Amino acid sequence: MNATAELHIHYHHSHIPLAELHTHLGGAVDPAILWTIAHDQGIRLPTKDYWEFERMVTISEHDRIRGMKVLDNTKYHWTELIQSSPLALEPAVHETLGGAYRANHIVLHELRFNPMKRNRSGEQDLDHIIMATIRGMEKALLEYEEIRAGLLIMLDRTFPFRLNEILYQKALKYQKRGVAGIDLAGPPSKAFQMKEYVDLFREAKQKGLGVTIHTGEEGEEQSKEMKLVVDKIEPHRIGHGFLAWKDKKLIRKLLDKRIALELCPTSNLNIKVIPNVKEMREIYRTLFDAGVLLTINTDGPEMHGTNLWKEFNFLLDEQIFTAKEIETLQKNAFDATFIK
């Protein structure tokens, strides 16, 4: 039996415990659960047909999604709206953690979300939103003793500094209740300047929060931004960050500072930030062969129609990584977690 076939069987029936570090709550909830939550809240949806709704909140090959901005304005618009209340968030988090454990034996799970995108333009109280996610997480941890989980609060490029600062303060407030770190995401915005956030992120690290930042994912600007992030902020991890592959000096700094990259293969192909598998192979191999700490993640398993086993088997089938290398990538994820 060749190694690939062996890995498929091995992985498919596996009880190997897995770690998922980069998954957005907006992309992680089963569409059937979202559908029920939407109806429980009386949210007016543009369709009464479940299958059409499922297509609205997931990505298929027929979707013409290019880049983060389009994704934010289409798929995430609906998933975040439906999740925008304490009543919705508790079951969303509980089901996501429990479902990932039952289906894929994910025992270490970091879930990221932006509470301000769940408060219906300020109508809902942020503390209630955050507490609901904590309750959902604690409920899952009570049911499944093997799971370790943590929440990451996301800041956003499209928000003014004042709002992002509030999000950071909330992360500190709930640090002892399961908020393990902060992230910054969102599509490029002309008003956003990463240099304004250097002190905030450095302080977050000093206060014991894990810091990861979405950068180095699309466009020339993010290549420059990633250099600033690595030089001035030195986050523990970077979301995506694969654009470093062309820059030997930047790769050297990632190695010296032991900054891990959170790669999301299917997501990269879905939103066309990596145009094809051939290019992905070259990018990922360059980074891996240079010794950069890489982790494999889904970005949002339900939205992207994937899970960690599918990601591993895809990387194996396309001969991007060997079975042995995939084990190393999983070990990296356990080592790079913010969950104490």
N, C-alpha and C positions, 0 to 999 in steps of 0.2 A: 504493500500500500504506500503511495507516495505521501510526502509530508503534508501537502495541501489537503488531500482527502482525509488524512488522519486528523488534521487540525479542525476541519469542518465537523467531524463526528465528535471529536473531543470538545470543541467549543459548544456545539449545539446541545449536547447532553450534559453540559458541564455544571459542576457545583463550585467552580472556582470563584472565590469572592472578587468582585470588581470595584473599581473606584471611578466615579464620574465627577470631574471638577468644574466643567463648563457647560451648564445647562440653564437656559432661561425659563423661568416659570411660565412665561407667555407662550412658550413653544413646547412645554412638557406635559400639558394636561390632555388626556384622552378626549377626542372630539365628542364622544358620547357623554362624558361627564360635563364638558362645557355646555352641551346642548341642554342637559337637565338643569344645570345651574342657571342658564339664561332663562329657561322657562320658570324656574322657581322664583326668579326675581321679576318676572314680567317684562324682560327686555324685548323691545320690538326689533326683531331680526328682519333682514331684507328677504328672507325666504322661509316658507313653512315646510320645506322639503328637507329632511335630514341629510340626504346624500349631497344635496347642493351645499348645505351648510358645511359638511365635512370638507368639500372642495374649497370652500371659502377660508378655512383655517389651517389647511395643509398645503404643501407645495408639491405639484406634480410636474412632469417634464413639459406639460403644455403651458405652464405658467411662464410668462415672459418677465421674470424678475431679475433686474440687474442692479446689484448694489443694495446697501443697507437702507437707503432712503425709501426706495420703493417697498422694501419688506416692511419697514416701520409703518408706512402709510396704508398698507393693504392687510396683510395677515395679522400683524401685531395689533393693528387698530381694533380688530374684533376680539382677539383673545384677551387683550388688556381691559377692554370695555366690560366684557362678561365677568372678568375677575375683579371688577372694581367695587367690592364691598367686603366687609368682614365676613358676612354670611357666605360669600363665594370663596374667599381665600382659604378658609379653614379646610373645607373638603378638598379643594384643589391641591394644597400642599400634602395633605394626608394621603390622598389617592396617588399622587405622583411618587412619593417616597415608597409607599407600600407596593404599588404596581411595579416599580423598577426593581424592587427587591424580589418580588415573586417571579417576575418574568426573566430577569437577567442576573439575579443574585448580586445586585449592587448594594454593597455593605457600607460604602463610604460615599456620601452624596452631598455635594454642595449645590444649593439652588439659589440662583440670583434673580432679583426682581427690583423694580423701581416703585416704591410705595406711592410716589406722587403721580405715577401714571395709573394708579388704582384708586384715586380719590375723587374722580369725576370733577375735575377743575376746582378742587378745594371744598367740595360739598361734604366729603367724608373726612373724618379725623385721622391724621396720619398714625397716631399711636394705636388707635383701634385697628387700623389696617395691619400694622406690624405685629400687634399682639395676636391677631387672627392667624397670621402665618406661623407664629411661634406655637400657638395651640395646635395647629394642624401637624406641625413637625413633632411636637411632644407626644401627640396621640400615636403617630406612626412609630416613634421610638419605644413607646410603651407596648405596642403590639408586636414589634419585631426587635427583640433584644440585640440582635447581631448588628443592626444598623447604627452607624455613626453619621450624623447629619449636621449641617450648618447652613445658615442663610447669609447671602452677600447682598448688601444694599447697594443699588446702582445709582451713580450720578449720571447726568446726561449732557452731551455736548450742546443740545438745543436749549438747555436751561440757563438762566443767568446765574452768576456765581452765588448770589444770595440764597437761591433755592437749593443749589448743590451743597452749600454749607449747612443748611438745615438737615439735609439727608445725612451728611457726615455726623452731625451732632446726634441724630437718631441712632446711627450705628453705634456710637459710643454709649448712648443711654442703654441700649439693649445688648451690649457686648456680653454681659454675664448671663443672658437669657438665650444665647444661641446664635447671635449675629457674629459670624466669624471674621468678616472682612468687608471691604468696599471695592467697588469696581467703577469704571467710567466707560460709558458706551454711547451709542447714538451716531447718526450720520454726520459727516463733516458739516460745520456751520461757520460762516464767515465771522460771526461775533465771538466764536470760541477761541481762546488762547490757552494752550496747555501750560505755558509758563506761569500763568496766574494761579495754577493749582499745585505748584511744586511744594510750597510750605504746608498746604493742607495734607497732601499725601505723606510727606515726610513725618509730620506730626502723628498721623494715623498709625504709621509704622512704630513710632516711639511708644504709642499708647497700646501697642499689642494687637492692633487689627491687621489681618492679612490684607495686602494690597495687590490687586491685579487691574490691568488697564487694557481695554480694547484699543489696539493700535497696530500699525504695520499690516493692515488687512487689504486696503484698497487705495490706489492713487498715490501720486508723487508726494503730495502733502503729508500723507501718513508715514512715508519712508522717513521724511525729515523729522516728523513728530516723534517717531519711535526712537530716534537718536537722542532727542532731548529727554524723553522718558527714561531711557537707560542711563544717561549721564547724570541727570539731576535728581530724579525721583528714586531710581533703583528699586522698582517694585519687586515683590517676591516672584510674581508671574506676569505674563503678558497674554491677553486673549488674542489668539491667532498669531500675529507677529511674524508670519512667514516671509514678509517682504525683506527681512534681514538676510535672506539667502544670497543676495547679490553683493553684500557688503562685508568683506572679510574682517574689516576693523570692528564693525558692529557685532559680528559673530564672536570675535575674540572677547569683547566686553560682556556678552551674554554668558560666555564660559567663565570669565574671571569673577563675575558677580553672581554666578550660579542662578540666573533667572530662567525659570522654566517657561516654555511656550505651551499654550493650550490649543492644540490643532483640532479642527473640526472638519474632516474630509468631505462628507456628503454635503454639508452646509456650504462649504467653499465652492463646490461644483454647482449646487442649486442656485446660488445667487451670482454665479459667474465671476467671482473674484479670482478664481483659478479657472481658466477656460476649458481645460481638458485633463484627462488622466496622465497623458504623457508629460505635460508641464508639471503636474502635481508630483509625479515620480521624481523629476529632476529637483524640484524645490525641497521636498521632504528628505530625499536622500542626501542632498548637499548639507542640510542642517544636521541630520543624524550622523553622517560620516565625520562632520566637524566636531561632534561631541556635544552638541547643544542638548539640554534636557528637554525632551519632547513628551507630551502626554496626548492621548487620543480621547476625544469627547464627541458628544452628539450635537451640542449647541441648543437643541430642543428636539427630542426624539420624535414626538408626535407630529410636530409641524413639518419636520424634514423626512418623515417616514422611515426612521431608522432606529437602531439601538446599538449599544456598544458591541455586541457580538457581530452584528451586520457590518459595523465599521471595521472590525478586525478582519473578518473574512473578505471584505472588499480589498483591504490593503494587501492581504495575502494573495488573493486571486490575481490582482493586478501587478503582483511581484514588486510591490513598493517596499514591503518589509517581510522578513522571514518570521516563522513562528517564534523562534528564539528572541528575535528583536522585539516582537510584540510583547513578550513577557517582560522585557526590560522597560518598555513604555508604560506598562501597567504598574510596574514597581515604582517608576518615576512619579506616577499619580499619587500613590500612597505616601511617598516621601514628600511631595510638594503640597500636600493638603494644609489648609488653615485650621482644620478641626483638631483641637488639642486632644 
